[in-house]
Amino acid sequence: MKAVVFEKFGETPTIQTVPDPKPAPDGVVIRVEATGLCRSDWHGWMGHDDGITLPHV
């Protein structure tokens, strides 16, 4: 699948092909055709959220 990936905080993310996710035994994987970004995404990208590890998909 295609995904936006950032490998360094504050630098331009890239679009990469990554393996399809595997669902948990009681979970599902859904197809996403569109998405958006919000301010919390920006804070994560800039390194303001210490819970985010890199690389981040």
CHARMM-style PDB file with segment names, atoms N, HN, CA, C and O in Angstrom:
ATOM      1  N   MET     1       0.840  -1.169   0.000  1.00  0.00      PROA
ATOM      2  CA  MET     1       0.000   0.000   0.000  1.00  0.00      PROA
ATOM      3  C   MET     1       0.884   1.231   0.000  1.00  0.00      PROA
ATOM      4  O   MET     1       2.055   1.156   0.374  1.00  0.00      PROA
ATOM      5  N   LYS     2       0.342   2.350  -0.411  1.00  0.00      PROA
ATOM      6  HN  LYS     2      -0.609   2.411  -0.715  1.00  0.00      PROA
ATOM      7  CA  LYS     2       1.087   3.607  -0.359  1.00  0.00      PROA
ATOM      8  C   LYS     2       0.832   4.278   0.978  1.00  0.00      PROA
ATOM      9  O   LYS     2      -0.277   4.226   1.509  1.00  0.00      PROA
ATOM     10  N   ALA     3       1.870   4.912   1.519  1.00  0.00      PROA
ATOM     11  HN  ALA     3       2.771   4.955   1.087  1.00  0.00      PROA
ATOM     12  CA  ALA     3       1.749   5.585   2.810  1.00  0.00      PROA
ATOM     13  C   ALA     3       2.652   6.806   2.828  1.00  0.00      PROA
ATOM     14  O   ALA     3       3.684   6.843   2.159  1.00  0.00      PROA
ATOM     15  N   VAL     4       2.248   7.802   3.604  1.00  0.00      PROA
ATOM     16  HN  VAL     4       1.409   7.772   4.147  1.00  0.00      PROA
ATOM     17  CA  VAL     4       3.104   8.958   3.867  1.00  0.00      PROA
ATOM     18  C   VAL     4       4.006   8.564   5.031  1.00  0.00      PROA
ATOM     19  O   VAL     4       3.528   8.127   6.078  1.00  0.00      PROA
ATOM     20  N   VAL     5       5.309   8.722   4.841  1.00  0.00      PROA
ATOM     21  HN  VAL     5       5.697   9.077   3.991  1.00  0.00      PROA
ATOM     22  CA  VAL     5       6.279   8.310   5.858  1.00  0.00      PROA
ATOM     23  C   VAL     5       7.193   9.479   6.167  1.00  0.00      PROA
ATOM     24  O   VAL     5       7.722  10.117   5.256  1.00  0.00      PROA
ATOM     25  N   PHE     6       7.385   9.765   7.459  1.00  0.00      PROA
ATOM     26  HN  PHE     6       6.956   9.247   8.199  1.00  0.00      PROA
ATOM     27  CA  PHE     6       8.427  10.728   7.789  1.00  0.00      PROA
ATOM     28  C   PHE     6       9.475  10.045   8.633  1.00  0.00      PROA
ATOM     29  O   PHE     6       9.176   9.319   9.581  1.00  0.00      PROA
ATOM     30  N   GLU     7      10.732  10.304   8.254  1.00  0.00      PROA
ATOM     31  HN  GLU     7      10.975  10.893   7.484  1.00  0.00      PROA
ATOM     32  CA  GLU     7      11.870   9.644   8.878  1.00  0.00      PROA
ATOM     33  C   GLU     7      12.667  10.572   9.777  1.00  0.00      PROA
ATOM     34  O   GLU     7      13.451  10.112  10.607  1.00  0.00      PROA
ATOM     35  N   LYS     8      12.472  11.886   9.618  1.00  0.00      PROA
ATOM     36  HN  LYS     8      11.835  12.260   8.944  1.00  0.00      PROA
ATOM     37  CA  LYS     8      13.127  12.885  10.464  1.00  0.00      PROA
ATOM     38  C   LYS     8      12.104  13.962  10.782  1.00  0.00      PROA
ATOM     39  O   LYS     8      11.375  14.414   9.899  1.00  0.00      PROA
ATOM     40  N   PHE     9      12.050  14.372  12.037  1.00  0.00      PROA
ATOM     41  HN  PHE     9      12.643  14.005  12.754  1.00  0.00      PROA
ATOM     42  CA  PHE     9      11.100  15.407  12.431  1.00  0.00      PROA
ATOM     43  C   PHE     9      11.387  16.706  11.692  1.00  0.00      PROA
ATOM     44  O   PHE     9      12.541  17.117  11.567  1.00  0.00      PROA
ATOM     45  N   GLY    10      10.334  17.349  11.205  1.00  0.00      PROA
ATOM     46  HN  GLY    10       9.397  17.015  11.307  1.00  0.00      PROA
ATOM     47  CA  GLY    10      10.445  18.645  10.558  1.00  0.00      PROA
ATOM     48  C   GLY    10      10.873  18.611   9.108  1.00  0.00      PROA
ATOM     49  O   GLY    10      10.894  19.654   8.455  1.00  0.00      PROA
ATOM     50  N   GLU    11      11.221  17.426   8.573  1.00  0.00      PROA
ATOM     51  HN  GLU    11      11.203  16.578   9.103  1.00  0.00      PROA
ATOM     52  CA  GLU    11      11.615  17.333   7.167  1.00  0.00      PROA
ATOM     53  C   GLU    11      10.441  16.840   6.332  1.00  0.00      PROA
ATOM     54  O   GLU    11       9.486  16.273   6.863  1.00  0.00      PROA
ATOM     55  N   THR    12      10.517  17.057   5.042  1.00  0.00      PROA
ATOM     56  HN  THR    12      11.293  17.518   4.611  1.00  0.00      PROA
ATOM     57  CA  THR    12       9.434  16.689   4.140  1.00  0.00      PROA
ATOM     58  C   THR    12       9.198  15.184   4.157  1.00  0.00      PROA
ATOM     59  O   THR    12      10.127  14.411   3.924  1.00  0.00      PROA
ATOM     60  N   PRO    13       7.958  14.758   4.431  1.00  0.00      PROA
ATOM     61  CA  PRO    13       7.660  13.324   4.374  1.00  0.00      PROA
ATOM     62  C   PRO    13       7.642  12.852   2.925  1.00  0.00      PROA
ATOM     63  O   PRO    13       7.540  13.658   2.000  1.00  0.00      PROA
ATOM     64  N   THR    14       7.742  11.546   2.740  1.00  0.00      PROA
ATOM     65  HN  THR    14       7.825  10.892   3.492  1.00  0.00      PROA
ATOM     66  CA  THR    14       7.717  10.956   1.404  1.00  0.00      PROA
ATOM     67  C   THR    14       6.547   9.987   1.296  1.00  0.00      PROA
ATOM     68  O   THR    14       6.022   9.510   2.302  1.00  0.00      PROA
ATOM     69  N   ILE    15       6.152   9.709   0.067  1.00  0.00      PROA
ATOM     70  HN  ILE    15       6.579  10.097  -0.750  1.00  0.00      PROA
ATOM     71  CA  ILE    15       5.146   8.678  -0.186  1.00  0.00      PROA
ATOM     72  C   ILE    15       5.905   7.422  -0.564  1.00  0.00      PROA
ATOM     73  O   ILE    15       6.684   7.418  -1.517  1.00  0.00      PROA
ATOM     74  N   GLN    16       5.674   6.353   0.192  1.00  0.00      PROA
ATOM     75  HN  GLN    16       5.041   6.356   0.966  1.00  0.00      PROA
ATOM     76  CA  GLN    16       6.386   5.097  -0.015  1.00  0.00      PROA
ATOM     77  C   GLN    16       5.394   3.948  -0.116  1.00  0.00      PROA
ATOM     78  O   GLN    16       4.267   4.037   0.371  1.00  0.00      PROA
ATOM     79  N   THR    17       5.828   2.874  -0.753  1.00  0.00      PROA
ATOM     80  HN  THR    17       6.744   2.801  -1.149  1.00  0.00      PROA
ATOM     81  CA  THR    17       5.051   1.642  -0.753  1.00  0.00      PROA
ATOM     82  C   THR    17       5.504   0.819   0.442  1.00  0.00      PROA
ATOM     83  O   THR    17       6.689   0.515   0.580  1.00  0.00      PROA
ATOM     84  N   VAL    18       4.568   0.461   1.300  1.00  0.00      PROA
ATOM     85  HN  VAL    18       3.605   0.708   1.187  1.00  0.00      PROA
ATOM     86  CA  VAL    18       4.860  -0.319   2.504  1.00  0.00      PROA
ATOM     87  C   VAL    18       3.998  -1.576   2.480  1.00  0.00      PROA
ATOM     88  O   VAL    18       2.999  -1.622   1.762  1.00  0.00      PROA
ATOM     89  N   PRO    19       4.368  -2.604   3.257  1.00  0.00      PROA
ATOM     90  CA  PRO    19       3.553  -3.827   3.279  1.00  0.00      PROA
ATOM     91  C   PRO    19       2.133  -3.549   3.786  1.00  0.00      PROA
ATOM     92  O   PRO    19       1.920  -2.687   4.639  1.00  0.00      PROA
ATOM     93  N   ASP    20       1.179  -4.292   3.248  1.00  0.00      PROA
ATOM     94  HN  ASP    20       1.351  -4.992   2.555  1.00  0.00      PROA
ATOM     95  CA  ASP    20      -0.194  -4.184   3.741  1.00  0.00      PROA
ATOM     96  C   ASP    20      -0.230  -4.589   5.211  1.00  0.00      PROA
ATOM     97  O   ASP    20       0.461  -5.527   5.608  1.00  0.00      PROA
ATOM     98  N   PRO    21      -1.024  -3.897   6.021  1.00  0.00      PROA
ATOM     99  CA  PRO    21      -1.126  -4.265   7.433  1.00  0.00      PROA
ATOM    100  C   PRO    21      -1.843  -5.599   7.602  1.00  0.00      PROA
ATOM    101  O   PRO    21      -2.671  -5.975   6.772  1.00  0.00      PROA
ATOM    102  N   LYS    22      -1.529  -6.302   8.662  1.00  0.00      PROA
ATOM    103  HN  LYS    22      -0.857  -5.997   9.337  1.00  0.00      PROA
ATOM    104  CA  LYS    22      -2.196  -7.562   8.998  1.00  0.00      PROA
ATOM    105  C   LYS    22      -3.139  -7.294  10.167  1.00  0.00      PROA
ATOM    106  O   LYS    22      -2.729  -6.701  11.164  1.00  0.00      PROA
ATOM    107  N   PRO    23      -4.382  -7.717  10.060  1.00  0.00      PROA
ATOM    108  CA  PRO    23      -5.321  -7.461  11.158  1.00  0.00      PROA
ATOM    109  C   PRO    23      -5.029  -8.345  12.367  1.00  0.00      PROA
ATOM    110  O   PRO    23      -4.481  -9.441  12.243  1.00  0.00      PROA
ATOM    111  N   ALA    24      -5.411  -7.840  13.539  1.00  0.00      PROA
ATOM    112  HN  ALA    24      -5.857  -6.950  13.640  1.00  0.00      PROA
ATOM    113  CA  ALA    24      -5.367  -8.652  14.756  1.00  0.00      PROA
ATOM    114  C   ALA    24      -6.377  -9.792  14.593  1.00  0.00      PROA
ATOM    115  O   ALA    24      -7.256  -9.705  13.736  1.00  0.00      PROA
ATOM    116  N   PRO    25      -6.272 -10.857  15.393  1.00  0.00      PROA
ATOM    117  CA  PRO    25      -7.209 -11.985  15.242  1.00  0.00      PROA
ATOM    118  C   PRO    25      -8.684 -11.576  15.253  1.00  0.00      PROA
ATOM    119  O   PRO    25      -9.499 -12.201  14.574  1.00  0.00      PROA
ATOM    120  N   ASP    26      -9.033 -10.551  16.003  1.00  0.00      PROA
ATOM    121  HN  ASP    26      -8.372 -10.044  16.555  1.00  0.00      PROA
ATOM    122  CA  ASP    26     -10.428 -10.117  16.038  1.00  0.00      PROA
ATOM    123  C   ASP    26     -10.620  -8.761  15.353  1.00  0.00      PROA
ATOM    124  O   ASP    26     -11.607  -8.069  15.604  1.00  0.00      PROA
ATOM    125  N   GLY    27      -9.672  -8.385  14.486  1.00  0.00      PROA
ATOM    126  HN  GLY    27      -8.871  -8.947  14.283  1.00  0.00      PROA
ATOM    127  CA  GLY    27      -9.711  -7.076  13.842  1.00  0.00      PROA
ATOM    128  C   GLY    27      -9.976  -7.154  12.355  1.00  0.00      PROA
ATOM    129  O   GLY    27     -10.184  -8.234  11.802  1.00  0.00      PROA
ATOM    130  N   VAL    28      -9.968  -6.002  11.716  1.00  0.00      PROA
ATOM    131  HN  VAL    28      -9.799  -5.124  12.165  1.00  0.00      PROA
ATOM    132  CA  VAL    28     -10.167  -5.890  10.276  1.00  0.00      PROA
ATOM    133  C   VAL    28      -9.201  -4.850   9.724  1.00  0.00      PROA
ATOM    134  O   VAL    28      -8.675  -4.024  10.469  1.00  0.00      PROA
ATOM    135  N   VAL    29      -8.976  -4.895   8.439  1.00  0.00      PROA
ATOM    136  HN  VAL    29      -9.404  -5.566   7.834  1.00  0.00      PROA
ATOM    137  CA  VAL    29      -8.240  -3.861   7.714  1.00  0.00      PROA
ATOM    138  C   VAL    29      -9.226  -3.267   6.719  1.00  0.00      PROA
ATOM    139  O   VAL    29      -9.910  -3.999   6.003  1.00  0.00      PROA
ATOM    140  N   ILE    30      -9.298  -1.946   6.673  1.00  0.00      PROA
ATOM    141  HN  ILE    30      -8.743  -1.352   7.255  1.00  0.00      PROA
ATOM    142  CA  ILE    30     -10.227  -1.292   5.755  1.00  0.00      PROA
ATOM    143  C   ILE    30      -9.458  -0.534   4.680  1.00  0.00      PROA
ATOM    144  O   ILE    30      -8.312  -0.134   4.885  1.00  0.00      PROA
ATOM    145  N   ARG    31     -10.094  -0.347   3.551  1.00  0.00      PROA
ATOM    146  HN  ARG    31     -11.025  -0.673   3.385  1.00  0.00      PROA
ATOM    147  CA  ARG    31      -9.497   0.420   2.463  1.00  0.00      PROA
ATOM    148  C   ARG    31      -9.808   1.897   2.681  1.00  0.00      PROA
ATOM    149  O   ARG    31     -10.961   2.273   2.889  1.00  0.00      PROA
ATOM    150  N   VAL    32      -8.779   2.722   2.630  1.00  0.00      PROA
ATOM    151  HN  VAL    32      -7.842   2.416   2.461  1.00  0.00      PROA
ATOM    152  CA  VAL    32      -8.940   4.167   2.795  1.00  0.00      PROA
ATOM    153  C   VAL    32      -8.679   4.816   1.445  1.00  0.00      PROA
ATOM    154  O   VAL    32      -7.631   4.593   0.837  1.00  0.00      PROA
ATOM    155  N   GLU    33      -9.621   5.613   0.977  1.00  0.00      PROA
ATOM    156  HN  GLU    33     -10.472   5.794   1.470  1.00  0.00      PROA
ATOM    157  CA  GLU    33      -9.463   6.268  -0.312  1.00  0.00      PROA
ATOM    158  C   GLU    33      -9.061   7.725  -0.190  1.00  0.00      PROA
ATOM    159  O   GLU    33      -8.567   8.310  -1.154  1.00  0.00      PROA
ATOM    160  N   ALA    34      -9.261   8.318   0.971  1.00  0.00      PROA
ATOM    161  HN  ALA    34      -9.662   7.843   1.754  1.00  0.00      PROA
ATOM    162  CA  ALA    34      -8.883   9.714   1.184  1.00  0.00      PROA
ATOM    163  C   ALA    34      -8.692   9.939   2.676  1.00  0.00      PROA
ATOM    164  O   ALA    34      -9.282   9.244   3.504  1.00  0.00      PROA
ATOM    165  N   THR    35      -7.866  10.911   3.004  1.00  0.00      PROA
ATOM    166  HN  THR    35      -7.387  11.475   2.331  1.00  0.00      PROA
ATOM    167  CA  THR    35      -7.639  11.264   4.402  1.00  0.00      PROA
ATOM    168  C   THR    35      -7.260  12.733   4.480  1.00  0.00      PROA
ATOM    169  O   THR    35      -7.112  13.395   3.452  1.00  0.00      PROA
ATOM    170  N   GLY    36      -7.107  13.231   5.663  1.00  0.00      PROA
ATOM    171  HN  GLY    36      -7.227  12.694   6.498  1.00  0.00      PROA
ATOM    172  CA  GLY    36      -6.709  14.623   5.858  1.00  0.00      PROA
ATOM    173  C   GLY    36      -5.735  14.727   7.012  1.00  0.00      PROA
ATOM    174  O   GLY    36      -5.453  13.745   7.698  1.00  0.00      PROA
ATOM    175  N   LEU    37      -5.231  15.921   7.215  1.00  0.00      PROA
ATOM    176  HN  LEU    37      -5.461  16.719   6.658  1.00  0.00      PROA
ATOM    177  CA  LEU    37      -4.305  16.182   8.313  1.00  0.00      PROA
ATOM    178  C   LEU    37      -4.894  17.238   9.228  1.00  0.00      PROA
ATOM    179  O   LEU    37      -5.608  18.135   8.782  1.00  0.00      PROA
ATOM    180  N   CYS    38      -4.591  17.124  10.502  1.00  0.00      PROA
ATOM    181  HN  CYS    38      -4.010  16.395  10.865  1.00  0.00      PROA
ATOM    182  CA  CYS    38      -5.041  18.134  11.455  1.00  0.00      PROA
ATOM    183  C   CYS    38      -3.820  18.676  12.207  1.00  0.00      PROA
ATOM    184  O   CYS    38      -2.690  18.251  11.968  1.00  0.00      PROA
ATOM    185  N   ARG    39      -4.063  19.591  13.091  1.00  0.00      PROA
ATOM    186  HN  ARG    39      -4.982  19.936  13.285  1.00  0.00      PROA
ATOM    187  CA  ARG    39      -2.964  20.248  13.814  1.00  0.00      PROA
ATOM    188  C   ARG    39      -2.154  19.256  14.646  1.00  0.00      PROA
ATOM    189  O   ARG    39      -0.940  19.413  14.770  1.00  0.00      PROA
ATOM    190  N   SER    40      -2.799  18.241  15.218  1.00  0.00      PROA
ATOM    191  HN  SER    40      -3.786  18.113  15.117  1.00  0.00      PROA
ATOM    192  CA  SER    40      -2.045  17.252  16.002  1.00  0.00      PROA
ATOM    193  C   SER    40      -1.096  16.454  15.109  1.00  0.00      PROA
ATOM    194  O   SER    40      -0.023  16.052  15.559  1.00  0.00      PROA
ATOM    195  N   ASP    41      -1.477  16.217  13.845  1.00  0.00      PROA
ATOM    196  HN  ASP    41      -2.349  16.543  13.480  1.00  0.00      PROA
ATOM    197  CA  ASP    41      -0.559  15.567  12.903  1.00  0.00      PROA
ATOM    198  C   ASP    41       0.673  16.437  12.688  1.00  0.00      PROA
ATOM    199  O   ASP    41       1.798  15.939  12.655  1.00  0.00      PROA
ATOM    200  N   TRP    42       0.452  17.735  12.544  1.00  0.00      PROA
ATOM    201  HN  TRP    42      -0.462  18.139  12.571  1.00  0.00      PROA
ATOM    202  CA  TRP    42       1.561  18.671  12.347  1.00  0.00      PROA
ATOM    203  C   TRP    42       2.501  18.638  13.552  1.00  0.00      PROA
ATOM    204  O   TRP    42       3.720  18.608  13.384  1.00  0.00      PROA
ATOM    205  N   HSD    43       1.942  18.644  14.769  1.00  0.00      PROA
ATOM    206  HN  HSD    43       0.951  18.668  14.905  1.00  0.00      PROA
ATOM    207  CA  HSD    43       2.776  18.599  15.974  1.00  0.00      PROA
ATOM    208  C   HSD    43       3.613  17.316  16.011  1.00  0.00      PROA
ATOM    209  O   HSD    43       4.785  17.353  16.387  1.00  0.00      PROA
ATOM    210  N   GLY    44       3.024  16.196  15.629  1.00  0.00      PROA
ATOM    211  HN  GLY    44       2.072  16.165  15.325  1.00  0.00      PROA
ATOM    212  CA  GLY    44       3.787  14.949  15.571  1.00  0.00      PROA
ATOM    213  C   GLY    44       4.911  15.023  14.560  1.00  0.00      PROA
ATOM    214  O   GLY    44       6.027  14.580  14.831  1.00  0.00      PROA
ATOM    215  N   TRP    45       4.620  15.585  13.387  1.00  0.00      PROA
ATOM    216  HN  TRP    45       3.713  15.945  13.167  1.00  0.00      PROA
ATOM    217  CA  TRP    45       5.611  15.719  12.327  1.00  0.00      PROA
ATOM    218  C   TRP    45       6.766  16.621  12.760  1.00  0.00      PROA
ATOM    219  O   TRP    45       7.919  16.372  12.407  1.00  0.00      PROA
ATOM    220  N   MET    46       6.456  17.662  13.519  1.00  0.00      PROA
ATOM    221  HN  MET    46       5.520  17.865  13.806  1.00  0.00      PROA
ATOM    222  CA  MET    46       7.491  18.605  13.949  1.00  0.00      PROA
ATOM    223  C   MET    46       8.291  18.113  15.156  1.00  0.00      PROA
ATOM    224  O   MET    46       9.270  18.749  15.546  1.00  0.00      PROA
ATOM    225  N   GLY    47       7.881  16.977  15.756  1.00  0.00      PROA
ATOM    226  HN  GLY    47       7.086  16.460  15.439  1.00  0.00      PROA
ATOM    227  CA  GLY    47       8.627  16.419  16.878  1.00  0.00      PROA
ATOM    228  C   GLY    47       8.141  16.876  18.238  1.00  0.00      PROA
ATOM    229  O   GLY    47       8.845  16.697  19.232  1.00  0.00      PROA
ATOM    230  N   HSD    48       6.948  17.466  18.308  1.00  0.00      PROA
ATOM    231  HN  HSD    48       6.376  17.612  17.500  1.00  0.00      PROA
ATOM    232  CA  HSD    48       6.407  17.964  19.574  1.00  0.00      PROA
ATOM    233  C   HSD    48       5.724  16.880  20.394  1.00  0.00      PROA
ATOM    234  O   HSD    48       5.339  17.130  21.536  1.00  0.00      PROA
ATOM    235  N   ASP    49       5.565  15.682  19.842  1.00  0.00      PROA
ATOM    236  HN  ASP    49       5.878  15.479  18.915  1.00  0.00      PROA
ATOM    237  CA  ASP    49       4.890  14.576  20.532  1.00  0.00      PROA
ATOM    238  C   ASP    49       5.918  13.490  20.797  1.00  0.00      PROA
ATOM    239  O   ASP    49       6.318  12.780  19.874  1.00  0.00      PROA
ATOM    240  N   ASP    50       6.352  13.349  22.051  1.00  0.00      PROA
ATOM    241  HN  ASP    50       6.027  13.926  22.800  1.00  0.00      PROA
ATOM    242  CA  ASP    50       7.420  12.389  22.354  1.00  0.00      PROA
ATOM    243  C   ASP    50       6.954  10.937  22.290  1.00  0.00      PROA
ATOM    244  O   ASP    50       7.755  10.029  22.513  1.00  0.00      PROA
ATOM    245  N   GLY    51       5.682  10.699  21.993  1.00  0.00      PROA
ATOM    246  HN  GLY    51       5.031  11.437  21.812  1.00  0.00      PROA
ATOM    247  CA  GLY    51       5.179   9.343  21.835  1.00  0.00      PROA
ATOM    248  C   GLY    51       5.346   8.791  20.425  1.00  0.00      PROA
ATOM    249  O   GLY    51       5.010   7.634  20.173  1.00  0.00      PROA
ATOM    250  N   ILE    52       5.857   9.597  19.508  1.00  0.00      PROA
ATOM    251  HN  ILE    52       6.130  10.537  19.713  1.00  0.00      PROA
ATOM    252  CA  ILE    52       6.024   9.167  18.119  1.00  0.00      PROA
ATOM    253  C   ILE    52       7.460   8.726  17.894  1.00  0.00      PROA
ATOM    254  O   ILE    52       8.405   9.459  18.187  1.00  0.00      PROA
ATOM    255  N   THR    53       7.609   7.514  17.369  1.00  0.00      PROA
ATOM    256  HN  THR    53       6.842   6.918  17.132  1.00  0.00      PROA
ATOM    257  CA  THR    53       8.936   7.003  17.031  1.00  0.00      PROA
ATOM    258  C   THR    53       9.110   7.038  15.518  1.00  0.00      PROA
ATOM    259  O   THR    53       8.136   6.964  14.770  1.00  0.00      PROA
ATOM    260  N   LEU    54      10.329   7.148  15.087  1.00  0.00      PROA
ATOM    261  HN  LEU    54      11.121   7.208  15.695  1.00  0.00      PROA
ATOM    262  CA  LEU    54      10.644   7.224  13.658  1.00  0.00      PROA
ATOM    263  C   LEU    54      11.288   5.936  13.180  1.00  0.00      PROA
ATOM    264  O   LEU    54      11.981   5.272  13.951  1.00  0.00      PROA
ATOM    265  N   PRO    55      11.072   5.566  11.916  1.00  0.00      PROA
ATOM    266  CA  PRO    55      10.200   6.223  10.947  1.00  0.00      PROA
ATOM    267  C   PRO    55       8.742   6.050  11.350  1.00  0.00      PROA
ATOM    268  O   PRO    55       8.385   5.089  12.031  1.00  0.00      PROA
ATOM    269  N   HSD    56       7.907   6.988  10.924  1.00  0.00      PROA
ATOM    270  HN  HSD    56       8.197   7.769  10.370  1.00  0.00      PROA
ATOM    271  CA  HSD    56       6.488   6.988  11.280  1.00  0.00      PROA
ATOM    272  C   HSD    56       5.653   6.934  10.015  1.00  0.00      PROA
ATOM    273  O   HSD    56       5.837   7.747   9.109  1.00  0.00      PROA
ATOM    274  N   VAL    57       4.732   5.974   9.951  1.00  0.00      PROA
ATOM    275  HN  VAL    57       4.583   5.314  10.687  1.00  0.00      PROA
ATOM    276  CA  VAL    57       3.844   5.812   8.790  1.00  0.00      PROA
ATOM    277  C   VAL    57       2.511   6.426   9.125  1.00  0.00      PROA
ATOM    278  OT1 VAL    57       1.599   6.410   8.299  1.00  0.00      PROA
TER     279      VAL     57
END
